[in-house]
């Protein structure tokens, strides 16, 4: 199955490469204008609350979120190649409590598509996605045992399919019947626990280690992604990203969900407010809870994160 996926991807790659070469040659004969477009957006959100002799009580706190979105796009009449890097890192500090992480993400998305004519909005496409985090994650208040680390986990999606892209409606939908998902857990301690769905270590009756946990897991399944951005009112934009994945081999029909929604309120060129929500459900991710002072692994749960921030944004 891996060979089939790689062979299919290589075939599509060379088809796109050939189409790209022909398009570039034709373009050079017409003009020398570059088909590359770029957009870089960096921002910093901050929220703070302070108390002094406040009868109702409360803890002073301050939160900060640094974020960036870097876009590179190559586009001609029939060929497009979109590359996107998304980074986020946020922390929170409260009186009497150590500095805690509130957000942590590194994502790389790349999609190449080719269509036979300019009438159709459908592209033959190949998609690559990689995401992980920068620092250790903890089930607070327990900071002795990390529940996640850089490259533990890391997720890689690689597949081929078809994409519907409508520039006027700012809508794209990608459907892939053949996508390989690789889960990496490059920390041996977490791998031995079987974290994030990898095969865990085995022990004898005395607790002696027999085999180490696997540091990777490969799946082959069906992937649907969508992106939609629209202006609800003047200076108010709503952005939706949705990923749905189901593995053919292990419990097909059990869908992994990754859904992000963000509402941007534009004050001026440099100041924006945003409200966002991020929902994840993955049957391979087991939640951890603090029970009687012990960190206990429980079953999979819906993960939900809500964000509200006001900050500075700079585009270049």
C-alpha positions, 0 to 999 in steps of 0.5 A: 500500500505504501508503494502504491501511494508513493508511485501515485504521488510520483506520477502526479508530481512528474505530470505537474512538473511537466505541465509547470515547465510548459507553462513557464516556457509559454509565459517567458515568451509572453512577458517576464512578470513573476507569477509568485505572490507573497504575504507575511503577517505577524501579530502580537495579542495581549490581555491583562488584568490587575487588582489592588485592594479589590474587595471582590478579590481576584488574581492579577494576570497577563497573557501574550500570544505571538503569531505569524502567517507566511504565504507563498503562492505560484499561480498561472492560468492552469497551475497553482502552488500554495505554500503556507507556514503558520506559527503561534506561541502564547503564555500566561502568568498569574500571581502565585502561579508559574508561567504556563503555555496557552498556545503552541503550534507550527504548521506547514501546508503545501498544495499543488494543483493543475487544471486543463482549462480556465473554465473549471474550478476543479484541480488535480491536486497533491497535498502535504501537511506537517504540524508539531509544537515548539516546547513541552506540554503539561497537564497543569498543575503537574509540570514533572511529566510532559504529556507532549514534546516537540516532534512528539507528536508530529503529524504528516499528511501526504496524498493526492486528490481533487480540489475545488477552488473558487477565488471569488467566494474565497472557498476551497474544498479538497477531497483525497481518497488516498492520503497517508498519515504518519504520526511521529512520537520521537520521545522514547518515554512517550512512545513507551506509553503508547502516546498518540496511538503508536505501539507502546512498550511491552514489559514482563511480569516483573516490570522489566522492559522487553520491547521499546515503544514504536516512535511512528505510526502510519495510516492510509485513509480518506481526507477532506479539507475545506477553507472558507473566508468571507466578510460578514460586515465591513471590517469583520471577516470570518475564517473557517478551516476544517479537516476530516480524516478516516483510516481505511484499515483501523476502524474506518468510519471513525473520523478525526476532526480538526476544526478552526474558526476565527472572527477578525474585527479590523480596527485599523491597518495595524490593530485588530481584535479576534475571537477564535475556537479550535476543536479537535477529536482524535481517537488516538489521543488519550486525555490525562487527568490529575486524580489523587495527586497522580497523573492518570490516562483516560479515554479520548475526549473532545478538545476545545480551545477558545481565544479572545485577543486584541493586538497589533498586526503587521503585513509585509 
